[in-house]
Amino acid sequence: MGLDNVAVRWPRTGPAYEPVAPAEFKDFAELAEQPGIEPSTAALAGHIAKTGTVPASAYTDLVDLLLGLDGVLYATDATAEEQDPVIDPDGCAWIAGGLERFVEGHRPHGDVVTFESVGAVLRAALSGGRLAEQQLRWLDSRLNAMRDASGQGPAWNFPRSELAVLARFYRRCADQGFAVLASY
């Protein structure tokens, strides 16, 4: 079983978080039914519309790389008072913003997101920064750590539209004041 990110009511008022009704995401079904939409994009949008959850396992390494932390979608920074791994609405906004900037930054690289194109987008984003040299060394180190013994990185093959739907889920949670519970 993998990791799911479940939209829940924030803050928790009882012993457990209350899941958000899938009706809050019903417009995602319209995305899933658009003509010419990539099958994986339609599948993700349809799943969100039906369940109010994201099957996050496929995105964990990518999101961690894009945001520069480990365990982002696992909500590993739960405080002592919070026994559940939860991403609060501000955290959802941060995840959504990072994904939205990446999706837009990937536009010149085409509609298919691969390990190589992710590296190119991140290099372009970091190269103009104040600490560009240091950040580029960090990026190269991170990318090299993701390669296998033969030098191949993860076999990512995401349509940009799929990552846009992923970003939209977290943006919806942020805008509506929902949290996201990491469920295994």
KAZIJO-V994881 format. One record per residue. N is the residue number from 1. PSI is psi in degrees with one decimal (none if undefined). OMEGA is omega in radians with two decimals (* if undefined). NEAR is the number of other C-alpha atoms within 10 Angstrom. Layout:
n=N psi=PSI omega=OMEGA near=NEAR
n=N psi=PSI omega=OMEGA near=NEAR
//
This chain:
n=1 psi=145.1 omega=-3.08 near=6
n=2 psi=-169.1 omega=3.13 near=9
n=3 psi=130.1 omega=2.99 near=17
n=4 psi=143.4 omega=2.98 near=18
n=5 psi=112.9 omega=-3.02 near=24
n=6 psi=125.2 omega=3.07 near=26
n=7 psi=128.4 omega=-3.12 near=31
n=8 psi=159.6 omega=3.09 near=24
n=9 psi=140.4 omega=-3.14 near=22
n=10 psi=136.9 omega=-0.12 near=20
n=11 psi=170.1 omega=3.10 near=13
n=12 psi=134.2 omega=-3.13 near=12
n=13 psi=-11.9 omega=-3.14 near=9
n=14 psi=-158.3 omega=-3.10 near=7
n=15 psi=-16.1 omega=-3.13 near=6
n=16 psi=157.4 omega=3.07 near=11
n=17 psi=143.0 omega=3.11 near=19
n=18 psi=119.6 omega=3.11 near=16
n=19 psi=145.9 omega=3.07 near=18
n=20 psi=138.1 omega=3.12 near=20
n=21 psi=137.0 omega=3.11 near=15
n=22 psi=-22.9 omega=3.13 near=16
n=23 psi=-24.7 omega=3.10 near=13
n=24 psi=-14.3 omega=-3.10 near=17
n=25 psi=18.3 omega=-3.03 near=22
n=26 psi=-28.6 omega=3.13 near=17
n=27 psi=-17.3 omega=3.06 near=13
n=28 psi=-27.0 omega=3.10 near=23
n=29 psi=-35.1 omega=3.09 near=18
n=30 psi=-37.7 omega=3.07 near=12
n=31 psi=-42.4 omega=-3.09 near=18
n=32 psi=-24.6 omega=-3.07 near=23
n=33 psi=3.1 omega=3.14 near=13
n=34 psi=139.8 omega=3.11 near=10
n=35 psi=140.5 omega=3.07 near=8
n=36 psi=7.1 omega=-3.13 near=8
n=37 psi=143.9 omega=3.11 near=15
n=38 psi=140.0 omega=-3.11 near=15
n=39 psi=-41.5 omega=-3.12 near=12
n=40 psi=-31.6 omega=3.07 near=14
n=41 psi=-45.1 omega=3.11 near=21
n=42 psi=-40.3 omega=-3.14 near=23
n=43 psi=-44.4 omega=3.13 near=17
n=44 psi=-47.5 omega=-3.14 near=21
n=45 psi=-42.6 omega=3.12 near=28
n=46 psi=-40.2 omega=3.12 near=21
n=47 psi=-44.7 omega=3.12 near=19
n=48 psi=-43.5 omega=-3.13 near=27
n=49 psi=-37.0 omega=-3.09 near=24
n=50 psi=-30.0 omega=-2.96 near=16
n=51 psi=-19.7 omega=-3.03 near=18
n=52 psi=23.4 omega=3.13 near=25
n=53 psi=160.5 omega=3.01 near=25
n=54 psi=127.0 omega=3.00 near=23
n=55 psi=92.5 omega=-2.87 near=18
n=56 psi=-12.8 omega=-3.05 near=20
n=57 psi=-40.5 omega=-3.09 near=15
n=58 psi=-18.2 omega=-3.02 near=13
n=59 psi=-5.3 omega=-2.97 near=16
n=60 psi=-49.0 omega=-3.11 near=17
n=61 psi=-40.7 omega=3.13 near=18
n=62 psi=-49.0 omega=-3.12 near=16
n=63 psi=-40.9 omega=3.10 near=20
n=64 psi=-44.0 omega=3.13 near=15
n=65 psi=-46.8 omega=-3.11 near=18
n=66 psi=-37.2 omega=-3.07 near=19
n=67 psi=-5.6 omega=3.02 near=15
n=68 psi=17.6 omega=3.11 near=13
n=69 psi=167.7 omega=3.07 near=10
n=70 psi=142.2 omega=3.04 near=14
n=71 psi=24.7 omega=-3.07 near=13
n=72 psi=-50.8 omega=-3.07 near=19
n=73 psi=-9.4 omega=3.06 near=25
n=74 psi=-8.8 omega=3.14 near=22
n=75 psi=53.3 omega=-3.04 near=19
n=76 psi=-8.2 omega=-3.11 near=14
n=77 psi=31.9 omega=3.10 near=13
n=78 psi=134.0 omega=-3.13 near=14
n=79 psi=171.3 omega=-3.12 near=10
n=80 psi=-33.3 omega=3.14 near=7
n=81 psi=-26.2 omega=-3.12 near=6
n=82 psi=107.7 omega=3.14 near=10
n=83 psi=-19.8 omega=-3.11 near=9
n=84 psi=140.7 omega=3.06 near=17
n=85 psi=107.5 omega=-3.04 near=17
n=86 psi=144.0 omega=3.04 near=27
n=87 psi=116.7 omega=-3.11 near=30
n=88 psi=171.1 omega=-3.11 near=22
n=89 psi=-36.1 omega=3.09 near=23
n=90 psi=-39.3 omega=3.07 near=17
n=91 psi=-38.4 omega=3.08 near=20
n=92 psi=-40.4 omega=3.12 near=25
n=93 psi=-39.7 omega=3.13 near=21
n=94 psi=-45.0 omega=3.12 near=16
n=95 psi=-47.4 omega=-3.14 near=24
n=96 psi=-45.4 omega=-3.13 near=24
n=97 psi=-42.7 omega=3.11 near=17
n=98 psi=-44.2 omega=3.11 near=15
n=99 psi=-41.7 omega=-3.14 near=24
n=100 psi=-43.8 omega=3.11 near=19
n=101 psi=-39.6 omega=3.12 near=14
n=102 psi=-47.3 omega=-3.13 near=21
n=103 psi=-44.0 omega=3.12 near=21
n=104 psi=-42.6 omega=3.13 near=13
n=105 psi=-21.9 omega=-3.14 near=16
n=106 psi=-14.2 omega=-3.08 near=19
n=107 psi=-48.0 omega=-3.13 near=13
n=108 psi=-13.6 omega=-3.10 near=9
n=109 psi=3.5 omega=3.08 near=14
n=110 psi=-174.3 omega=-3.04 near=10
n=111 psi=-3.6 omega=-3.14 near=15
n=112 psi=122.9 omega=-3.13 near=16
n=113 psi=119.1 omega=3.12 near=22
n=114 psi=171.2 omega=3.08 near=19
n=115 psi=-43.4 omega=-3.12 near=18
n=116 psi=-42.0 omega=-3.12 near=14
n=117 psi=-32.6 omega=3.07 near=16
n=118 psi=-46.1 omega=3.10 near=22
n=119 psi=-42.4 omega=-3.14 near=17
n=120 psi=-43.1 omega=-3.14 near=14
n=121 psi=-44.8 omega=-3.13 near=20
n=122 psi=-39.3 omega=3.08 near=18
n=123 psi=-45.1 omega=3.13 near=17
n=124 psi=-40.5 omega=-3.12 near=14
n=125 psi=-37.2 omega=-3.08 near=15
n=126 psi=-24.8 omega=-3.01 near=16
n=127 psi=-25.5 omega=-3.14 near=14
n=128 psi=2.2 omega=-3.06 near=10
n=129 psi=170.4 omega=-3.11 near=12
n=130 psi=-39.9 omega=-3.13 near=9
n=131 psi=45.5 omega=-3.00 near=10
n=132 psi=-47.2 omega=-3.08 near=15
n=133 psi=-46.0 omega=3.13 near=13
n=134 psi=-44.3 omega=-3.13 near=12
n=135 psi=-36.2 omega=3.10 near=16
n=136 psi=-37.0 omega=3.05 near=18
n=137 psi=-43.2 omega=3.09 near=12
n=138 psi=-45.6 omega=-3.13 near=13
n=139 psi=-46.9 omega=3.14 near=19
n=140 psi=-39.8 omega=3.10 near=13
n=141 psi=-44.3 omega=-3.14 near=11
n=142 psi=-45.1 omega=3.13 near=14
n=143 psi=-42.2 omega=3.13 near=17
n=144 psi=-36.6 omega=3.12 near=13
n=145 psi=-23.0 omega=-3.12 near=11
n=146 psi=-9.9 omega=-3.12 near=16
n=147 psi=149.3 omega=3.08 near=13
n=148 psi=-175.4 omega=-3.08 near=10
n=149 psi=-27.8 omega=3.14 near=7
n=150 psi=3.2 omega=3.10 near=6
n=151 psi=6.0 omega=-3.14 near=10
n=152 psi=137.5 omega=3.06 near=12
n=153 psi=-179.1 omega=3.11 near=16
n=154 psi=148.1 omega=-3.11 near=15
n=155 psi=57.0 omega=3.13 near=10
n=156 psi=138.0 omega=3.11 near=17
n=157 psi=65.0 omega=-3.10 near=11
n=158 psi=133.6 omega=2.92 near=18
n=159 psi=142.9 omega=3.07 near=19
n=160 psi=-36.8 omega=-3.12 near=21
n=161 psi=-32.6 omega=3.11 near=18
n=162 psi=-42.4 omega=3.12 near=23
n=163 psi=-29.2 omega=3.04 near=21
n=164 psi=-38.5 omega=3.09 near=18
n=165 psi=-41.1 omega=3.09 near=22
n=166 psi=-47.3 omega=3.10 near=23
n=167 psi=-40.5 omega=-3.12 near=23
n=168 psi=-36.3 omega=3.08 near=19
n=169 psi=-50.6 omega=-3.12 near=26
n=170 psi=-34.8 omega=3.09 near=28
n=171 psi=-42.5 omega=3.10 near=24
n=172 psi=-44.9 omega=3.13 near=18
n=173 psi=-45.0 omega=3.14 near=30
n=174 psi=-47.5 omega=-3.08 near=22
n=175 psi=-31.7 omega=-3.11 near=13
n=176 psi=-0.7 omega=3.13 near=13
n=177 psi=26.0 omega=3.08 near=18
n=178 psi=156.2 omega=2.97 near=24
n=179 psi=174.3 omega=3.10 near=27
n=180 psi=124.7 omega=3.14 near=32
n=181 psi=128.5 omega=3.05 near=24
n=182 psi=118.2 omega=-3.08 near=22
n=183 psi=136.9 omega=-3.09 near=18
n=184 psi=none omega=* near=12
//
